[in-house]
């Protein structure tokens, strides 16, 4: 994670926003009284989705089981009842 002070972040805001979106690396903005982290909207959405899925009982275990299942043992997408 890169770090920048708040004065320079203000001057470089456009460049910072471009960088966090391009490289998906957060930037720590250090202020006199508090700090903040700048991340891309895409990364924020991914974090929120992960937190939501992790809050569902048994979901993490189900995902881990699915990763270890061979493709031959899976049903086709057409057979899934949405």
N, C-alpha and C positions, 0 to 999 in steps of 0.2 A: 504494500500500500504506500503510495507516495504521500508526502506531507507538504503543505504550503501554509504560510501564515495568511490571515484573513485579508490583510491589505493587498497582498499580491494576488490572492484569489479574486478579489473584486476587480482588479485590473485585468486578470486573465480568465474571467468567467467563461466567455465564449469558448476559448481554447480548452478549458477544463471540462466543460460539458461535452465537447467533441471527443476528448481523450477518454473519458469514462465510458462513453458509448462505443468507441472504436475498440478499445483494449479490454473492456469489462474489468478494469481494475479500479477499485474505489480510491478516493483521495480524501485524506484527513485534512480538514481545514482547522487550523489552530488559532483561536482568538485569545484575547486577554482574560476574559471571564469564563469562557466555555469553548468547547470544540464541537465540530460537526463532521459528518461523513457525507461526501457527495458520491452517489452511485447512479447508474443509468436507470431509466424507467423499466427497461426490460429485466435488469437484474433485480430490481425491487419487486416486480411482479413474480419473478421466479422464487424469491425468498418467501413472499406471501403465500404462494401456492404450496411450497414445501411445508411451511408451518401449518397450513390448513390440512394437508394430507396427513401430516404427522399427528394431528389432533384427533384423527379418526381411529378409534380403538381397533387394533389388529392390522391397520393398513400397512405399516412398515414391514411387518412380518410377511404379509401377503405379497408385497412387492419383492422382497428378498427371495421368497419361494419361487415367484415367477421368473426371476433372473436365472435361477438354476434349472428351470424346466426346458427341455429340448423343444425346438420348433416343431418337430414331428408329433409331439404330444399336445400341441395347441390346436384349438379349433380355428377355422378360417373366420375372417371378419364378417363375412356374409351370414355366418351362423350365429353371430352374437345378437341377442335380443335386447336392443336398446330401449 
